[in-house]
Amino acid sequence: MSSKPIQKIIFGSPGTGKSYMIDKTIIPEDLKINKPENIIKAVFHPEYTHGDFMGKLLPMTQDGQVEYNFYEGHFLKALSQAYKNILNTYDKHENKIEGKEVENVALVIDEINRGNSSAIFGSIFQLLDREEDGWSSYTTSINGVMFIKLLELLDGDFSKKNNEITHLSIPPFNSQSIMSLQQKLKFLNFDLINKTIKIPPNLSIIATMNTSDSSIYYMDSAFKRRWDWEFIDINSNLIKSEGTAFNNRSDWEDFIRKLNSFIKDNHSYIRGIEDKQVGKYFIKGDVISKSVVQSKLMFFIWDSVFTRDKKPLLELLGIKDKNELITFGDFSTKIDNFIKRVESYNV
């Protein structure tokens, strides 16, 4: 699995073509997805819950009796489809993943800020940190009924053939069927005993956000930093500068040190200074592109740090006419000046 997953939020004014870009460019061209089962779509709204996202028990009346069935949510459905595509390349004779390409899966979330993202993602938030190979950096546990549903989605016969799965919390774990299942699922970073999961590299999560709705639900800084951000201006142009901003981690860390000094020096304009500074792992990688600095760091500075007053940014950039810096689109085009001014900032 060589493809790097996409995990981004595309944001801009309403009607600028964010969803169109996902449907017509990102999914078919960037991710090479052409099968409908590999595209799962959700729309966040004030009533959308963690249960809608992961899955929940719902009552159903049959022959006068009320039964509760567990129905998968959008994330669990996307995760199982991504796992299933990996298993389709599994060579049971060689006990390894075959060399053929694994099909990608896209989970598309429209209006991500119209729902309470932190509550909706819950512990899945932990999985949004990704390694260079695309797998989640950490694992998270899910409850038993949800885990069983995930296995059923992978193979409808799992629960029928392996009744012991529901009792995995009770040793010993020496059942031949369980051991065989664990061996097969090891490629998914599954842990049958602890019921832990990871997001695989063939699962991309792409969201849209209208900047005019940014105040509906607050997104905290920790949630924001786990996404790449891409801004579409009012003319439906993707703001994405070419070139490299930093060639190594040393230059990046020196830049961050000076940026944090600038932020601290302007603390009177900032609400909650402690979580408004930038850690060196805010952006990962040895070589950092301008487009990443532009869409991720500069948006954080604009939207989360100097939210109330842009005066410090005007002074930093040497802009005398405040009408030059009204929208984030204005700010994002000044990336070269932004980097230059921060690098020359007196600590």
C-alpha positions in Angstrom: 0.0 0.0 0.0 2.0 2.9 -1.3 -0.6 5.6 -1.7 -0.5 8.4 0.9 -4.0 9.0 2.4 -5.7 12.4 2.1 -6.9 13.9 5.4 -8.0 17.4 4.7 -10.6 20.0 5.2 -11.5 22.1 2.2 -12.9 25.5 3.3 -14.2 28.7 1.8 -17.3 30.7 1.1 -20.6 29.0 0.2 -21.0 28.1 -3.4 -17.3 28.0 -4.3 -17.3 24.4 -5.5 -15.8 22.5 -2.5 -18.0 19.4 -2.9 -17.6 19.6 -6.7 -13.9 19.5 -6.3 -14.1 16.4 -4.1 -16.5 14.5 -6.5 -14.9 15.5 -9.8 -11.2 15.7 -8.9 -10.0 14.4 -5.6 -12.0 11.1 -5.6 -11.6 10.0 -9.2 -8.2 11.5 -10.1 -6.2 11.7 -6.8 -7.6 8.6 -5.1 -8.4 6.7 -8.3 -11.8 5.6 -6.8 -14.4 4.5 -9.3 -16.6 2.1 -7.3 -19.5 3.5 -5.3 -19.0 1.1 -2.4 -15.6 2.8 -1.8 -17.3 6.2 -1.3 -19.1 6.9 2.0 -20.7 10.3 2.6 -21.9 11.9 5.8 -23.3 15.4 6.5 -22.7 16.8 10.0 -25.4 18.9 11.6 -26.4 19.8 15.2 -28.3 16.6 15.8 -25.6 14.3 14.3 -24.0 12.2 17.1 -21.2 9.8 17.8 -23.7 7.0 17.4 -24.4 8.2 13.8 -20.7 8.3 13.1 -19.7 5.0 14.7 -22.9 3.0 15.1 -25.7 2.4 17.6 -28.3 0.0 18.8 -31.8 0.6 17.5 -35.1 -1.1 18.4 -37.0 -3.1 15.8 -40.3 -4.9 16.4 -40.7 -8.3 14.9 -43.6 -10.7 15.6 -44.7 -8.5 18.5 -41.2 -8.7 20.1 -38.8 -5.8 20.4 -35.3 -6.6 19.4 -32.2 -4.3 19.4 -29.9 -4.5 16.4 -26.6 -2.7 16.0 -26.3 -0.5 12.9 -23.0 0.7 11.7 -22.3 4.5 11.4 -20.5 6.2 8.5 -17.0 5.9 10.0 -17.4 2.2 10.9 -18.7 1.5 7.4 -15.8 3.3 5.7 -13.3 1.6 8.0 -14.6 -1.8 7.3 -14.6 -1.2 3.6 -11.0 -0.1 3.7 -10.1 -3.2 5.7 -12.0 -5.4 3.3 -10.1 -3.9 0.4 -6.8 -4.8 2.2 -8.0 -8.3 2.9 -8.9 -8.8 -0.8 -5.2 -8.7 -1.5 -4.4 -11.2 1.3 -2.7 -14.4 0.1 -3.7 -17.1 2.5 -1.2 -19.5 1.1 1.8 -17.2 1.4 0.4 -15.6 4.5 1.1 -12.1 3.2 -0.4 -9.1 1.3 0.0 -9.6 -2.4 1.8 -6.9 -4.5 -1.3 -5.7 -6.2 -2.7 -2.2 -5.5 -5.1 -1.9 -2.6 -8.3 0.0 -3.5 -8.8 3.4 -1.7 -11.8 4.4 0.3 -13.0 7.9 0.8 -15.1 9.1 3.8 -16.5 12.5 2.8 -17.9 14.7 5.5 -19.8 17.8 4.4 -20.3 20.7 6.7 -17.9 19.3 9.3 -18.3 22.4 11.5 -22.1 22.3 11.6 -21.8 19.4 14.1 -19.9 19.1 17.4 -16.8 17.5 15.8 -15.1 16.7 19.1 -18.1 14.8 20.4 -18.9 13.1 17.1 -15.3 11.7 16.7 -14.9 10.9 20.4 -12.0 8.5 20.8 -11.6 8.2 17.0 -9.9 11.6 17.3 -6.8 9.7 18.6 -6.6 7.9 15.2 -6.3 11.1 13.1 -2.5 11.2 13.8 -0.9 9.4 10.9 2.5 7.9 10.4 4.5 8.3 7.1 3.1 4.9 5.9 -0.4 6.2 6.3 -1.4 4.1 9.4 -2.7 5.8 12.5 0.1 6.5 15.0 -1.9 5.2 17.9 -4.7 2.7 18.5 -8.0 3.1 20.2 -10.3 0.5 21.7 -14.0 0.1 20.7 -16.7 -1.7 22.6 -17.5 -5.3 22.1 -20.8 -5.0 20.1 -19.1 -2.4 17.8 -16.1 -4.7 17.3 -18.3 -7.6 16.5 -20.2 -5.5 13.9 -16.9 -4.5 12.4 -16.0 -8.2 12.0 -19.4 -9.0 10.5 -18.9 -6.2 8.0 -15.6 -7.7 7.0 -17.1 -11.2 6.7 -20.8 -12.0 7.5 -19.8 -15.5 8.6 -17.2 -14.3 11.2 -19.7 -14.2 14.1 -21.4 -17.5 13.0 -18.1 -19.4 12.7 -16.4 -17.9 15.7 -18.8 -17.7 18.7 -15.8 -17.3 20.9 -15.2 -13.8 19.6 -17.8 -12.5 22.0 -15.9 -14.0 24.9 -12.4 -12.7 23.9 -12.0 -11.1 27.3 -11.9 -14.5 28.9 -8.6 -16.6 28.5 -7.3 -18.9 27.1 -7.1 -17.6 23.6 -6.0 -20.9 22.0 -9.0 -21.6 19.8 -7.8 -22.6 16.3 -10.4 -20.4 14.6 -9.5 -17.4 16.8 -5.8 -17.9 16.1 -6.4 -18.2 12.4 -8.6 -15.1 12.4 -6.0 -13.1 14.3 -3.3 -14.2 11.9 -5.3 -13.0 9.0 -6.2 -9.7 10.6 -2.7 -8.8 11.7 -2.3 -6.9 8.4 -5.0 -4.6 9.6 -3.3 -3.8 12.9 -6.2 -5.5 14.6 -5.9 -6.7 18.2 -8.7 -9.2 18.8 -8.0 -9.4 22.5 -8.1 -5.7 23.3 -10.5 -4.8 20.4 -8.2 -2.1 19.1 -8.3 -0.5 15.7 -6.3 1.9 13.5 -7.1 3.9 10.4 -5.3 2.2 7.4 -3.5 4.1 4.6 -6.1 3.3 2.1 -8.8 5.3 4.0 -8.9 9.0 3.3 -11.1 11.5 5.1 -12.1 14.6 3.3 -14.3 17.3 4.8 -15.8 20.6 3.7 -16.4 23.7 5.8 -18.1 27.0 5.0 -16.1 29.8 6.5 -19.3 31.8 7.0 -20.4 29.0 9.4 -17.2 28.9 11.4 -18.9 30.0 14.6 -21.6 27.3 14.7 -19.4 24.8 16.5 -16.0 25.6 17.8 -13.1 23.4 16.7 -10.3 23.2 19.2 -6.7 23.6 18.1 -5.8 19.9 18.7 -8.5 18.8 16.4 -7.6 21.3 13.7 -3.9 20.4 13.6 -4.6 16.8 12.6 -5.9 17.9 9.3 -4.5 19.5 6.2 -6.4 22.6 5.1 -7.0 23.9 1.6 -8.7 27.2 1.0 -10.9 28.0 -2.1 -11.4 31.7 -2.8 -14.5 33.4 -3.9 -13.6 32.8 -7.5 -13.4 29.0 -6.9 -9.6 29.1 -7.1 -7.6 26.7 -4.9 -5.0 28.8 -3.0 -2.0 26.6 -3.1 1.5 28.1 -3.5 4.2 26.1 -5.2 7.7 25.5 -3.8 9.4 24.6 -0.5 9.3 26.7 2.6 11.7 24.8 4.8 14.3 22.2 3.6 15.0 20.7 7.0 13.6 20.4 10.5 16.2 22.7 12.0 15.1 25.6 9.8 11.4 24.9 10.7 12.1 24.7 14.4 14.0 28.0 14.3 11.0 29.5 12.5 8.6 28.2 15.1 10.7 29.6 17.9 10.5 33.1 16.4 6.8 32.7 15.6 6.0 31.8 19.2 8.0 34.8 20.4 5.9 37.0 18.1 2.7 35.4 19.4 3.8 35.9 23.0 4.8 39.5 22.4 1.3 40.1 21.2 -0.5 38.3 24.0 -2.8 41.2 24.7 -4.6 40.5 21.4 -5.0 36.8 22.1 -7.5 34.9 24.3 -5.9 31.9 25.9 -2.2 32.3 25.1 -1.2 28.8 26.4 -2.8 26.8 23.5 -2.2 29.5 20.8 1.5 28.8 20.5 2.7 26.3 17.9 4.6 23.1 18.7 7.3 21.8 16.4 5.2 18.8 15.4 2.3 21.0 14.2 3.7 20.2 10.8 5.6 16.9 10.3 8.2 15.9 7.7 11.8 16.9 6.9 10.9 19.1 3.9 7.9 21.4 4.4 6.1 22.9 1.4 4.8 26.4 1.1 1.3 25.1 0.5 1.2 23.2 3.9 2.5 26.3 5.7 -0.1 28.4 3.9 -3.1 26.2 4.4 -2.4 24.8 7.8 -0.2 27.2 9.8 -1.3 30.5 8.4 -5.0 29.5 8.8 -4.3 28.5 12.4 -2.7 31.9 13.0 -5.6 33.7 11.2 -8.5 31.7 12.6 -7.4 30.6 16.1 -4.6 33.0 17.3 -5.4 36.5 16.1 -9.1 35.8 15.9 -10.3 39.1 17.4 -7.8 41.6 16.0 -5.5 41.4 13.0 -3.4 44.4 13.9 -0.4 42.3 14.9 -0.4 40.6 11.5 -0.7 44.0 9.7 2.4 45.2 11.7 4.3 42.0 11.1 3.8 42.1 7.4 4.4 45.8 7.2 1.0 46.6 5.8 -0.3 50.1 6.4 -3.7 49.8 4.7 -5.8 47.5 6.8 -8.1 46.9 3.8 -5.3 44.8 2.3 -5.9 42.2 5.0 -9.6 41.6 5.3 -10.1 37.9 4.5 -8.0 34.8 5.0 -7.6 34.8 1.2 -5.8 38.1 1.5 -3.5 36.7 4.2 -2.8 33.4 2.4 -1.4 35.2 -0.7 1.3 36.8 1.5 3.0 33.6 2.4 6.5 34.6 1.2 6.3 37.9 3.1 5.0 36.1 6.2 7.9 33.6 6.2 10.5 36.3 5.6 9.1 38.6 8.3 8.9 35.8 10.9 12.5 34.6 10.1 13.8 38.1 10.7 11.8 38.7 13.8 13.9 39.8 16.8 13.6 37.3 19.6 
